[in-house]
Amino acid sequence: MIFIGERINAGFKDVKAAIENKDADVIKQWAIKQTKAGANYLDVNMGTASNKAEVLCWMIESVQDAVDTPISIDNNKAVLIKEALPVCKRPPLINSLTAEEDKLDDMLPVIKQYDASFIGLAMDKEGSPTDANKRVENAGRIVAKIMEFDIDPEKLFLDPIIMPLKFKQEQASEIMEASSQFRLFTDPPCHIVGGLSNVANGTKHKKLINRIFATMLVANGLDAVICDVMDEELVNSILTAELVMNKSIYADSYIEAFRG
């Protein structure tokens, strides 16, 4: 499983304040904590705290001053992503691009130039899909584009668009069905990723819903997740689901081994 730590995000009050006050220590602390917890990438999102490339670059540099964990550049504006890419010391993950042809044509050459990976959202100009078929259709367009630009399928993380269970309960099964079909596009397959916190948004039992949904998604192809890597029960559940699905080798110490 590829764990993408979600915590360096201006949606959290402490991070937003750190951005506004240029307090690098808060950014560094979360970088260190998430890396120790096993994050493979650290998502960096300046949210509504700023819309300036220099701020995004400062955040990335702050993370890199503390750890060598690769960056996930969480922004949907091409101009900002292009400014941030040269700052990354290791090949980053771009979060994210949609299935819109003009945006893919603009960004894929840059992604290839920097040997970056990217999250491809299974949505288009019409917005979030409402069924598995539309998700697969959108994802298929993204896959066709990476073939056109000769990009390794393992550089693509397809996102089936996880929706809140409380408001879109019927979408959960559609998401799992789409995820299972995404694996069939290429050989080797693209990665399947999800922003896990979305599913429990607004619910009373957030952690429980996150854990159960994550394990069900693993059974349907999920091999990367944007989540709270500090939540040990969640991480342990995902690791165990992979074990049950024969995606990792059993050992009594499999959880301890993950944490080094």
Secondary structure, 3 states (H helix, E strand, C coil): CEEEEEEEECCCHHHHHHHHCCCHHHHHHHHHHHHHCCCCEEEEECHHHCCCHHHHHHHHHHHHHHCCCCEEEECCCHHHHHHHHHHCCCCCEEEEECCCHHHHHHHHHHHHHCCCEEEEECCECCECCCCHHHHHHHHHHHHHHHHHCCCCHHHEEEECCCCCCCCCCCHHHHHHHHHHHHCCCCCCCCEEEEEHHHHHCCCCCHHHHHHHHHHHHHHCCCCEEEECCCCHHHHHHHHHHHHHCCCCCCCCCHHHHHCC
